[in-house]
Amino acid sequence: TMSAFGLIQIGLMLSSTTIISSLQCNHLPLQQRKVIENSLRLLDKMGKEFPQQCLREKTSFRFPTQVLQPRQKETVGVAIEEIFQHIFYIFSKNLTLAAWDGTALDQFQNGLYLQIEQLEACVIKKHIQHHWSKEVSRLKLKKYFQKIHCFLKDKQHDLCSWEISRAEMRKCLQLIDKVTRKL
């Protein structure tokens, strides 16, 4: 759960992010890399080593890598924003059985949230979003995250299902990292 302090922090950060300048938008890829590096670090900090007893439950969710390979830089931005939203959503409920560090989890959520805000302010020109919403890519992403949701639900959000999902989100962020380095 988010502490009141965490929410106040977000509130303060939001009021300051509404003043986003075009200058900040130029630095978006760099900022994104920092956020991703930080998110990966926090994902590691949240939990310990991957539990041995969960190995046999490992599932392949198959991230749709093609969503990160469109011709337009903006479309990649929209895809990344959507991925962050999905990750944010996954890590925001039914976490009672995940034996994770709460502070690291909060920081992870805060970082994603701010990045979503930033991307919304910078990247998304309405027409791109309109175009994107009809895209096959978007549906593929939805399906991918749906699989993870269902997996967590089927396993009743137990420790192993969370650890497997955490490992999967790590892979997901590493892919984004690779892509943003090329942009």
C-alpha positions as a printed NumPy array, in Angstrom:
array([[  0.   ,   0.   ,   0.   ],
       [  1.083,   3.518,  -0.563],
       [  1.796,   5.573,   2.476],
       [  0.215,   8.976,   2.85 ],
       [  3.721,  10.354,   2.624],
       [  4.203,   8.593,  -0.706],
       [  1.011,  10.141,  -2.016],
       [  2.008,  13.605,  -0.846],
       [  5.331,  13.116,  -2.585],
       [  3.564,  12.168,  -5.788],
       [  1.291,  15.177,  -5.436],
       [  4.266,  17.499,  -5.081],
       [  6.072,  15.888,  -7.972],
       [  2.978,  16.143, -10.129],
       [  2.542,  19.828,  -9.489],
       [  6.148,  20.317, -10.534],
       [  5.865,  18.097, -13.593],
       [  3.041,  20.155, -15.028],
       [  5.672,  22.79 , -15.747],
       [  7.516,  20.425, -18.072],
       [  9.508,  22.389, -20.593],
       [ 10.341,  21.382, -24.109],
       [ 13.898,  21.283, -22.832],
       [ 13.016,  18.381, -20.579],
       [ 11.339,  16.639, -23.475],
       [ 14.572,  16.796, -25.433],
       [ 16.263,  14.924, -22.633],
       [ 13.543,  12.323, -22.428],
       [ 15.527,   9.346, -23.798],
       [ 18.334,  10.053, -21.354],
       [ 15.9  ,  10.487, -18.504],
       [ 14.184,   7.297, -19.506],
       [ 17.413,   5.376, -19.35 ],
       [ 17.979,   6.664, -15.833],
       [ 14.466,   5.703, -14.799],
       [ 14.907,   2.238, -16.285],
       [ 18.295,   1.724, -14.649],
       [ 16.812,   2.868, -11.376],
       [ 13.738,   0.654, -11.813],
       [ 15.915,  -2.369, -12.498],
       [ 17.977,  -1.609,  -9.412],
       [ 14.805,  -1.273,  -7.329],
       [ 13.358,  -4.497,  -8.735],
       [ 16.482,  -6.245,  -7.503],
       [ 16.349,  -4.459,  -4.177],
       [ 12.68 ,  -5.352,  -3.673],
       [ 13.361,  -9.063,  -3.34 ],
       [ 16.184, -11.453,  -2.792],
       [ 17.572, -14.03 ,  -5.178],
       [ 15.008, -15.875,  -7.256],
       [ 13.698, -18.67 ,  -4.974],
       [ 14.819, -22.13 ,  -6.085],
       [ 11.438, -23.653,  -5.27 ],
       [  9.825, -21.413,  -7.89 ],
       [ 11.976, -22.573, -10.776],
       [  9.692, -25.361, -11.897],
       [  6.758, -22.963, -12.111],
       [  8.537, -20.624, -14.494],
       [  6.413, -19.73 , -17.487],
       [  7.21 , -18.124, -20.778],
       [  5.022, -15.08 , -21.329],
       [  6.747, -14.095, -24.579],
       [  7.04 , -10.351, -24.677],
       [  5.952,  -9.02 , -28.099],
       [  9.294,  -7.438, -29.039],
       [  7.924,  -6.08 , -32.307],
       [  6.005,  -3.4  , -30.399],
       [  9.342,  -1.731, -29.747],
       [ 10.438,  -1.75 , -33.369],
       [  8.21 ,   0.65 , -35.253],
       [  9.578,   3.173, -37.711],
       [  8.548,   6.23 , -35.713],
       [ 10.424,   7.242, -32.61 ],
       [  7.172,   8.649, -31.178],
       [  5.379,   5.343, -31.545],
       [  8.115,   3.692, -29.508],
       [  7.513,   6.349, -26.861],
       [  3.813,   5.582, -26.818],
       [  4.544,   1.852, -26.56 ],
       [  6.947,   2.409, -23.676],
       [  4.438,   4.566, -21.854],
       [  1.84 ,   1.845, -22.232],
       [  4.269,  -0.801, -20.936],
       [  5.052,   1.345, -17.894],
       [  1.336,   1.728, -17.216],
       [  0.84 ,  -2.034, -17.374],
       [  3.79 ,  -2.679, -15.059],
       [  2.564,   0.002, -12.665],
       [ -0.842,  -1.636, -12.6  ],
       [  0.513,  -5.15 , -12.026],
       [  2.583,  -4.026,  -9.067],
       [ -0.207,  -2.086,  -7.44 ],
       [ -2.48 ,  -4.82 ,  -6.107],
       [ -2.627,  -8.105,  -4.2  ],
       [  0.953,  -7.83 ,  -3.034],
       [  0.426,  -9.305,   0.421],
       [  2.181, -12.586,  -0.352],
       [  5.101, -11.016,  -2.16 ],
       [  7.839, -10.869,   0.442],
       [  9.271,  -7.59 ,  -0.821],
       [ 10.863,  -4.523,   0.6  ],
       [  8.043,  -1.968,   0.822],
       [ 10.224,   1.104,   0.455],
       [ 11.872,  -0.2  ,  -2.702],
       [  8.454,  -1.131,  -4.063],
       [  7.092,   2.373,  -3.372],
       [ 10.103,   3.967,  -5.028],
       [  9.712,   1.634,  -7.996],
       [  6.049,   2.644,  -8.351],
       [  6.825,   6.355,  -7.928],
       [  9.532,   6.231, -10.593],
       [  7.238,   4.541, -13.085],
       [  4.428,   6.933, -12.313],
       [  6.546,  10.009, -12.898],
       [  7.899,   8.569, -16.113],
       [  4.359,   7.903, -17.342],
       [  3.499,  11.538, -16.568],
       [  6.596,  12.748, -18.349],
       [  5.928,  10.619, -21.412],
       [  2.34 ,  11.771, -21.559],
       [  3.458,  15.379, -21.466],
       [  6.203,  15.035, -24.045],
       [  5.655,  12.24 , -26.45 ],
       [  2.027,  11.976, -27.067],
       [  0.683,  14.007, -29.851],
       [ -2.99 ,  13.194, -30.084],
       [ -2.843,  11.821, -33.627],
       [ -0.148,   9.324, -32.704],
       [ -2.201,   8.094, -29.806],
       [ -5.226,   7.813, -32.043],
       [ -3.228,   5.828, -34.552],
       [ -1.638,   3.722, -31.807],
       [ -4.95 ,   2.813, -30.204],
       [ -5.94 ,   0.971, -33.365],
       [ -2.592,  -0.729, -33.589],
       [ -1.981,  -4.409, -33.532],
       [  0.979,  -3.659, -31.254],
       [ -1.287,  -2.321, -28.581],
       [ -3.39 ,  -5.479, -28.618],
       [ -0.293,  -7.637, -28.479],
       [  0.89 ,  -5.755, -25.415],
       [ -2.486,  -6.082, -23.796],
       [ -2.468,  -9.815, -24.395],
       [  1.023, -10.187, -22.97 ],
       [  0.173,  -8.374, -19.741],
       [ -3.159, -10.184, -19.573],
       [ -1.229, -13.465, -19.478],
       [  0.756, -12.226, -16.494],
       [ -2.416, -11.043, -14.744],
       [ -4.085, -14.406, -15.289],
       [ -0.997, -16.243, -14.134],
       [ -0.942, -14.255, -10.885],
       [ -4.656, -14.803, -10.407],
       [ -4.465, -18.545, -11.084],
       [ -1.688, -18.868,  -8.543],
       [ -3.67 , -16.724,  -6.112],
       [ -0.871, -14.169,  -6.059],
       [  1.411, -16.498,  -4.148],
       [  5.098, -15.874,  -3.523],
       [  6.308, -17.796,  -6.572],
       [  3.894, -16.149,  -8.972],
       [  5.112, -12.755,  -7.786],
       [  8.759, -13.741,  -8.082],
       [  8.194, -15.056, -11.6  ],
       [  6.379, -11.852, -12.527],
       [  9.158,  -9.764, -11.034],
       [ 11.699, -11.658, -13.137],
       [  9.517, -11.129, -16.2  ],
       [  9.223,  -7.374, -15.588],
       [ 12.983,  -7.266, -15.276],
       [ 13.301,  -8.803, -18.755],
       [ 10.737,  -6.369, -20.045],
       [ 12.598,  -3.322, -18.708],
       [ 15.897,  -4.639, -20.056],
       [ 14.361,  -4.813, -23.519],
       [ 13.128,  -1.235, -23.249],
       [ 16.565,  -0.22 , -22.07 ],
       [ 18.141,  -1.768, -25.155],
       [ 15.702,   0.068, -27.395],
       [ 16.066,   3.495, -25.739],
       [ 19.84 ,   3.264, -26.069],
       [ 19.388,   3.004, -29.826],
       [ 16.928,   5.917, -30.118]])
